[in-house]
Amino acid sequence: MPDLDAHRRKFEKELAAGTTSLVLLAVLAAAEAPMYGYQIAKSLERSGGVLSGKQSALYPVLRNLAEAGLLSSHVEPSASGPPRRYYAITEAGRAVLRDWAATWTATRRSVDSVLKGVPS
């Protein structure tokens, strides 16, 4: 008998790895102001996002997106602890987000059409 729980966890991990950047860009595109990591994590938790409960996984992806020019970042002092790094989406990030969102939609439609006959 296969270990269904282990297979599900592996699948969820692979799925999250493939969608994290898309989700982070979308959260920051919807934000009214730059956000720091903890705010982004809380936003994802409220939406039941792919990184819900996995805050530490955010930071490497945020750094990679910033290095790619898709996000800008700056550090501000915090009255309640260490300085915070704030992130905002750039124009290049918005263009990439539009492209990735279209790709996601096409992929989702394709997968949904194949899964249509699978009993749930």
N, C-alpha and C positions, 0 to 999 in steps of 0.2 A: 504494500500500500504506500503510495507516495506521501511525503510529508507536505501536505497542502499549505500549512502555515509557512514553512520555510520557502516554498516556491512563491507564495504570495509576497512575502517580505522581499525576496530577491527581485521580483517583478516591480514592486513599488519603488525599490531603490533605483532600479534602472530607469523607470519612468520619471522619477523625481530628478535624476541627473540630467535627463533630456529636456526638462521643462523649467528648471529653476531660473535660468537666465530670462526666459520669456516672461515668467511670472514677476520677477523682480523689476524688469523694465515696465511692465504694466502697472504695478503698484506705484512706482515713482512717476509714471506718466499721469496717473490720476491724482497724485498728491498736489496740494495747493502750495506747499513749501518744501524745501529740502528736508529729508528725514534721516535720522541716525539709525543704526542697525537694530536697536531694540524696538524702535517705533515700527520699523518695517516688519520685524518678527511678529509683533503684536497684531499688525494689520493682517498678516498671513494667518495667524491663529484665528482671528475673527471670521475669516472667510473659509476656514477649514483647508487652507492652502497646502500645497505639496510639501512645504517645509515646516508645517505646523509641528511644534515641539522640537525642532532641530535648528535652533538659533545659530549654533556654531558653524553650521554648513553655509550660512549666508555670507560670512565675511570673505572667504576666498573668492566666491563668485562676484561679490560686489567689487573687490579689488581687480579681478580680471576684466569686468565690464568697464571700470574706470580706466585701466591701462589701455583698453581697446578704443577709448574715446567716446564710449556710449553713455558714460556717466561722468559728471564732474564731482569733485569732493573738496571739502574744506573742513578744518578742525576749529572748533569753538570751545572755549573754557566752559566748564559746568559748575554751577554753584553747589551741586549735590554729589560731586565725585570727580573722576578723572575727565579730561577733555573728551569731547565727542566728535566723531567724524560724521559729517552730514553729506548725503548724496542727493544729486538731482540729475534728471535725465537731460542729455544734450539733444540738439537737433539731429545729430547723427543717430543717437539712440532712438529718437522718435521714428526716424525713417526705417531703422532696423526692426523696431517693434512692429510697424505696419507690415513689413515684409514677413517677419516671423509669424505674426498673427494670421496672415493669409495662408501661410504654409501649414500652420496648426489646423486651421479650419478645413483645408483640403484633406489633410491627413486624417482628421477626426471623421469627416464624411466617409472617406474610403474605409477606414476601420469599422465604422458603424454599419456600413452596408454589408461588409463581410460577416460581422457578428450578428446581423439581424436574425438569422435562423438558429442561433445558439440559445438553448434554454437557460434561463437564469435561476 
